[in-house]
């Protein structure tokens, strides 16, 4: 008589895929570990490169600062140069403070600085402070007159038509 084969254990019949699952989990764990090692290596390389780059930038920074200092430029607004001498610049003097005789005194002050005085009259309205306004193209002359007279507000011609100036290049409106 033949002996029958022994019956497999009860657990092997219920869970036939247990061995395959253990193998799959083992492979997945190995892949995860491998990815972590590779990623950590890349990350440390990236951090090392960025630290090295930062150190390089710090080493270059003092040299760059020394090179940048002489290259600074003045703003375009302050580089306007007068094109003609004071004796050729015609100035219109307007009294904007309402006091009688103030325009004549201001005109005498302008003449002592070497400018030609064109028209001396009253301004159509009073102004809160003295102003120097210039015709287009005469920014240098306007700034020079403002500097000579101690006037801080120097602007392009605003509110006046250029034809109202006659032959004047610059207008000095006297404030209080």
C-alpha positions, 0 to 999 in steps of 0.5 A: 500500500501506498502511503498518502502524502502528509497534508500541508500545514493548515496555515500554508493552505489559508495563506498561499501568497505569504512567501511572495508578499514577504519577498515583495516587501523585502524588495520594496524596503531595499529600493526605499533604502537605496533611494534614501541613500542616493537622495541623501548623497545628492542632498549633501552634494547640493548643500556642499556646493551651495556652501562652497558657492556662498564662501566664494561669494563672501571671498569676492564681496570685498573685491567687488565693493572696491571695484564698485565705489569708483563707478558711481555716477551722479544722477542725470538731474544734477549733471545739467551744465549751463551752455551760455555765460551769465551775461548772455542769460536773460532773466525775467523777474516777477514779484510774487510776494505783493510788496512794492519795490520787491521786484526792483530789488530782486532785479538789482540782485540778479544783475549783480550776479552778472545776468541780463534782466529782461522784464521786471513786473508783478506776478499774476498771483502770490507764491508761497516761496521763491521759484526759478523756472526755465525754458525748455533747453535751459535747465543748466541756466535755471539751476545756476541762477537758483544756486546763485540766488539761494533758491531751492525750488528750480522747475521747468516752465509751468503755468506760463506760456513760453511766448509770455517770457519774451526773450527771457530764458529763465524766470525768477519769481520772488516769494516772501 
